[in-house]
């Protein structure tokens, strides 16, 4: 690998983030409002995704249960991609498509939020989780890319779709992470006001 290839990664990532900022600012604000309202009413956020998106789910839950940039009380968020016993039992006994939906059925309640992450918008198990969430009168915040795929068509007017305007998985994931940080910051500001760095 040469220096120019490395620079190209950084430039492409930075350019996409700048491009995405204008497109995604409004749906990110909607996601913050939705999540803050749910948390304020005693509800929780469940998160699901595969691979790098599973890591994003864990990252998001850790920021809420622990802290983002300021000391505060823990907020109820749970990654559905972490319990290997549940994942392997459901995957083996039922199907991989149901590894998240079974957990939504077990833990999800009306008023909760499902954070559904899929770079393609076509992950079958994430789609099944969304179906289960909607059946339980939960709201959905979907993080996708590549035009939103089938997930974009599943969402209702009450849900929030944050679709990164890109086709390359790595770049979509990088914007998803920035989006997650924006959401965490927005929740903190909604809870406490002001700037976390004040």
C-alpha positions as CSV (number, residue, x, y, z in Angstrom):
1,X,0.0,0.0,0.0
2,X,1.3,3.4,-0.9
3,X,0.8,6.8,0.7
4,X,-1.6,8.0,-2.0
5,X,-4.0,5.1,-1.3
6,X,-4.1,5.9,2.4
7,X,-4.7,9.6,1.6
8,X,-7.5,8.6,-0.7
9,X,-9.3,6.7,2.1
10,X,-9.1,9.8,4.3
11,X,-10.3,12.2,1.6
12,X,-13.1,10.0,0.5
13,X,-14.3,9.5,4.1
14,X,-14.1,13.3,4.8
15,X,-15.9,14.2,1.6
16,X,-18.7,11.8,2.3
17,X,-19.2,13.0,5.8
18,X,-19.4,16.6,4.6
19,X,-21.9,15.6,1.9
20,X,-23.9,13.5,4.4
21,X,-24.1,16.3,7.0
22,X,-26.6,18.3,5.0
23,X,-28.7,15.3,4.0
24,X,-28.8,13.6,7.4
25,X,-28.9,16.5,9.9
26,X,-32.8,16.6,9.9
27,X,-33.4,12.8,10.3
28,X,-30.7,12.7,13.0
29,X,-32.5,15.4,14.9
30,X,-35.7,13.4,14.5
31,X,-34.0,10.3,15.9
32,X,-32.7,12.3,18.9
33,X,-36.2,13.6,19.6
34,X,-37.7,10.1,19.3
35,X,-35.1,8.5,21.5
36,X,-35.1,11.3,24.1
37,X,-38.9,11.1,24.3
38,X,-38.8,7.3,24.8
39,X,-36.1,7.5,27.5
40,X,-37.9,10.3,29.3
41,X,-41.0,8.1,29.4
42,X,-39.2,5.2,31.0
43,X,-38.7,3.2,27.8
44,X,-35.5,1.7,26.4
45,X,-33.6,1.3,23.2
46,X,-32.8,-2.0,21.6
47,X,-30.2,-2.2,18.8
48,X,-29.4,-4.8,16.2
49,X,-27.1,-5.3,13.2
50,X,-24.6,-7.7,11.7
51,X,-20.8,-7.6,11.6
52,X,-19.5,-4.0,11.8
53,X,-23.1,-2.9,12.4
54,X,-23.2,-5.2,15.4
55,X,-20.1,-3.5,16.7
56,X,-21.9,-0.1,16.2
57,X,-24.9,-1.5,18.3
58,X,-22.5,-2.4,21.1
59,X,-20.8,1.0,20.9
60,X,-24.1,2.8,21.0
61,X,-25.4,0.8,24.0
62,X,-22.1,1.4,25.8
63,X,-22.3,5.2,25.3
64,X,-25.8,5.3,26.8
65,X,-25.3,2.8,29.7
66,X,-21.9,4.3,30.5
67,X,-21.4,7.8,29.4
68,X,-20.7,9.8,26.2
69,X,-19.0,13.0,27.1
70,X,-20.4,14.0,30.4
71,X,-21.2,12.3,33.7
72,X,-24.9,11.3,34.0
73,X,-27.1,8.5,35.1
74,X,-27.1,5.3,33.0
75,X,-29.6,5.2,30.2
76,X,-31.4,1.9,29.2
77,X,-30.0,0.6,25.9
78,X,-29.2,-3.0,24.9
79,X,-27.4,-4.5,22.0
80,X,-29.1,-7.6,20.7
81,X,-25.9,-8.7,19.0
82,X,-23.9,-9.6,22.2
83,X,-25.4,-12.7,23.8
84,X,-23.7,-15.7,22.1
85,X,-25.9,-18.2,23.8
86,X,-29.1,-16.6,22.6
87,X,-27.7,-15.9,19.1
88,X,-26.5,-19.5,18.6
89,X,-29.5,-21.2,20.2
90,X,-32.0,-19.2,18.1
91,X,-29.8,-19.5,15.0
92,X,-29.5,-23.3,15.5
93,X,-33.0,-24.1,16.7
94,X,-35.0,-21.7,14.4
95,X,-33.0,-19.7,11.9
96,X,-30.4,-17.0,11.7
97,X,-33.2,-14.7,10.4
98,X,-34.8,-14.8,13.9
99,X,-31.8,-14.1,16.1
100,X,-32.9,-10.5,16.7
101,X,-36.7,-10.8,16.3
102,X,-36.9,-13.3,19.1
103,X,-35.1,-10.9,21.4
104,X,-37.4,-8.0,20.3
105,X,-40.4,-10.2,21.1
106,X,-38.8,-11.0,24.5
107,X,-37.6,-7.6,25.6
108,X,-39.4,-5.0,23.5
109,X,-42.5,-3.1,24.8
110,X,-44.8,-0.5,23.3
111,X,-43.0,2.8,23.4
112,X,-39.5,1.3,23.1
113,X,-37.2,2.1,20.2
114,X,-35.4,-0.3,17.9
115,X,-32.2,1.0,16.4
116,X,-31.8,-1.1,13.3
117,X,-28.5,-0.9,11.5
118,X,-27.8,-2.4,8.0
119,X,-25.4,-0.8,5.5
120,X,-27.3,-2.5,2.6
121,X,-30.8,-2.0,4.0
122,X,-31.4,-5.7,3.1
123,X,-30.3,-7.7,6.1
124,X,-33.0,-10.3,6.6
125,X,-32.6,-10.7,10.4
126,X,-32.7,-6.9,10.9
127,X,-35.9,-6.7,8.7
128,X,-37.4,-9.5,10.9
129,X,-36.5,-7.4,14.0
130,X,-38.2,-4.4,12.5
131,X,-41.4,-6.5,11.8
132,X,-41.4,-7.7,15.4
133,X,-40.9,-4.1,16.7
134,X,-43.7,-2.7,14.6
135,X,-46.0,-5.5,15.8
136,X,-45.2,-4.5,19.4
137,X,-45.9,-0.8,18.8
138,X,-42.3,0.2,19.0
139,X,-40.8,2.9,16.9
140,X,-37.8,2.3,14.6
141,X,-34.7,4.3,13.8
142,X,-33.0,2.7,10.8
143,X,-29.4,3.4,9.8
144,X,-28.8,2.3,6.2
145,X,-26.9,3.1,3.0
146,X,-27.1,2.1,-0.6
147,X,-30.5,3.7,-1.1
148,X,-32.1,2.1,2.0
149,X,-32.9,-1.2,0.4
150,X,-36.0,-3.1,1.6
151,X,-35.7,-1.6,5.1
152,X,-36.4,1.8,3.7
153,X,-39.7,0.5,2.3
154,X,-40.8,-1.1,5.6
155,X,-40.7,1.9,7.8
156,X,-43.8,3.9,8.7
157,X,-44.2,7.6,8.9
158,X,-43.7,7.4,12.6
159,X,-40.2,5.9,12.2
160,X,-36.9,7.6,11.2
161,X,-34.7,6.6,8.3
162,X,-31.1,7.8,8.3
163,X,-29.8,6.6,4.9
164,X,-26.1,7.4,4.0
165,X,-25.8,8.6,0.4
166,X,-23.1,6.1,-0.5
167,X,-22.6,2.6,-1.9
168,X,-19.3,1.6,-0.3
169,X,-19.8,-0.4,2.9
170,X,-16.7,1.0,4.7
171,X,-17.7,4.6,4.1
172,X,-21.3,4.0,5.1
173,X,-20.1,2.5,8.4
174,X,-17.9,5.5,9.0
175,X,-20.9,7.8,8.7
176,X,-23.0,5.5,10.8
177,X,-20.4,5.9,13.6
178,X,-20.5,9.7,13.3
179,X,-24.3,9.5,13.3
180,X,-24.3,7.5,16.5
181,X,-22.0,10.0,18.2
182,X,-24.4,12.8,17.0
183,X,-27.4,10.9,18.5
184,X,-25.6,10.3,21.8
185,X,-24.6,14.0,22.0
186,X,-28.1,15.1,21.1
187,X,-29.6,12.9,23.9
188,X,-27.1,14.4,26.4
189,X,-28.0,17.9,25.4
190,X,-31.7,17.2,25.5
191,X,-31.2,15.8,29.0
192,X,-29.0,18.5,30.4
193,X,-28.8,21.4,27.9
194,X,-25.7,23.3,26.9
195,X,-22.4,21.9,25.7
196,X,-20.8,18.8,27.2
197,X,-17.5,20.5,27.0
198,X,-18.6,23.6,29.0
